[in-house]
């Protein structure tokens, strides 16, 4: 069957719209993820990345340029997170470890390796990862106002993945007679 092609002149160009604040909006939040495991050299590569667009919006009163950044989570590419505490010669990398100036509730994280993470799906993966003994392998350090948005996103993502898993099981004949939902 032949494919109908559209001439370039017939394509209407529209500016990109802002990301909707509906049910599928991803909370792009800069957080730190602390590694709680015992491996000295730990690195993780996850699919997806954050795209950053910078817009210059003129100058402020002092004459310095005002720049706005727009972040967008995408499924393309990979992001590599490094939780190694020592280099190849066995020397400590202090910049990767959390300092001692932490609130008392986070004092147990002092000296633990941490990496900045913004992608919400990566934050979910780190939140769900369990170690061999069943305890959490990572801890997400988020501001209190970001915490509620992330928990809501994690809840919706878990529900969506359960539904998708039930549909796949139903389609392959490995699940119940009818999918839930």
C-alpha positions in Angstrom: 0.0 0.0 0.0 1.5 3.4 -1.0 2.3 5.9 1.7 0.7 9.4 1.4 3.4 12.0 1.7 2.7 15.6 2.8 4.5 18.4 1.2 6.7 20.5 3.5 4.7 23.7 2.6 1.5 22.0 4.0 3.0 21.4 7.4 1.9 24.0 9.9 4.7 25.0 12.3 3.6 25.7 15.9 5.7 26.6 18.9 6.3 24.0 21.5 3.7 24.1 24.3 4.6 23.9 27.9 4.3 20.5 29.6 0.7 20.0 30.8 0.1 19.9 34.6 -2.3 17.0 34.2 -2.0 13.4 35.3 1.0 12.6 33.1 3.2 15.6 34.0 6.6 14.5 35.3 7.9 16.2 38.5 11.3 17.3 37.4 12.9 17.8 40.8 16.6 18.1 41.6 17.3 15.6 44.3 20.3 13.7 45.7 20.3 9.9 45.9 22.5 8.4 48.6 23.8 4.8 48.1 23.3 2.7 51.3 25.1 -0.4 50.1 28.6 -1.7 50.9 30.2 -1.7 47.4 33.2 0.7 47.1 32.8 1.2 43.4 29.1 1.4 42.4 27.8 2.8 39.2 24.4 2.6 37.6 23.3 3.4 34.1 19.6 3.9 33.5 17.6 4.5 30.2 16.4 8.1 29.8 17.9 11.5 30.3 17.0 15.1 31.1 17.1 17.6 28.2 17.9 21.2 29.1 16.8 24.2 27.1 18.2 27.6 27.9 16.4 30.8 27.0 18.0 34.3 27.4 15.3 36.7 28.4 17.1 40.0 28.3 19.1 41.6 31.0 18.5 42.5 34.7 19.1 46.0 36.3 22.8 45.4 36.5 23.2 44.4 32.9 23.8 40.7 33.4 21.8 38.3 31.1 18.7 36.6 32.6 18.6 33.0 31.6 15.7 30.6 32.0 16.2 26.9 31.9 13.5 24.4 30.9 13.9 20.7 31.8 12.3 17.8 30.1 12.5 14.1 30.9 12.9 11.9 27.8 13.2 8.1 27.3 16.0 8.4 24.7 19.6 7.9 25.7 21.1 6.8 29.0 22.2 8.5 32.1 25.1 7.2 34.2 25.2 7.7 37.9 28.5 7.2 39.8 28.4 6.2 43.5 32.1 5.1 43.7 33.8 6.4 46.9 37.3 5.5 45.7 39.2 6.0 42.5 41.2 3.4 40.6 44.2 3.8 42.9 42.1 3.3 46.0 42.1 7.0 47.0 38.9 8.5 48.6 36.8 10.8 46.3 35.5 13.3 48.9 33.3 15.2 46.5 31.0 12.2 46.0 30.3 11.7 49.7 27.8 13.5 51.8 29.4 15.7 54.4 28.9 15.7 58.1 26.7 18.9 58.2 23.5 17.0 57.8 20.3 17.3 59.9 20.1 14.8 62.8 17.5 12.7 61.0 20.0 12.1 58.2 23.1 11.7 60.3 23.3 8.0 59.3 24.1 9.2 55.7 27.3 11.0 56.7 30.1 9.8 54.5 27.8 7.9 52.1 28.2 8.4 48.3 25.5 10.5 46.7 24.7 11.6 43.1 22.4 14.3 41.8 19.3 12.9 40.1 16.5 14.8 38.3 14.8 12.2 36.1 11.5 11.1 37.9 11.7 7.6 36.5 15.3 7.2 37.7 14.2 8.5 41.1 11.4 5.8 41.1 14.0 3.1 40.1 16.3 4.1 42.9 13.3 4.2 45.4 12.3 0.7 44.4 15.7 -0.9 44.4 16.2 -3.4 47.2 19.5 -5.0 48.4 20.1 -8.7 48.9 18.8 -8.5 52.4 15.5 -6.8 51.3 16.4 -3.4 52.7 16.4 -0.3 50.5 19.7 0.2 48.6 19.3 3.9 48.0 17.7 6.8 49.9 16.3 9.9 48.0 17.1 13.2 49.6 14.3 15.7 48.5 13.0 18.9 49.9 9.7 18.6 51.9 7.7 20.3 49.2 9.1 18.0 46.5 8.5 14.9 48.6 4.7 14.9 48.2 4.8 15.4 44.4 7.4 12.5 44.1 5.3 10.2 46.3 2.2 10.9 44.2 4.1 10.3 41.0 5.6 7.0 42.4 2.0 5.9 43.4 0.7 6.6 39.9 3.6 4.9 38.2 3.2 1.7 40.4 -0.5 1.6 39.4 0.3 2.0 35.7 3.0 -0.7 35.8 0.6 -3.1 37.6 -2.1 -2.5 35.0 0.4 -2.9 32.1 1.7 -6.1 33.7 -1.9 -7.5 34.0 -2.7 -6.6 30.4 0.5 -8.4 29.2 -0.3 -11.4 31.3 -3.9 -11.5 30.0 -2.7 -11.1 26.4 -0.1 -13.9 26.7 -2.6 -16.2 28.5 -0.5 -16.3 31.7 -2.9 -14.1 33.8 -6.5 -14.0 35.0 -9.5 -14.3 32.7 -9.9 -10.5 32.5 -7.4 -7.7 33.4 -8.2 -5.5 36.3 -8.9 -1.8 36.0 
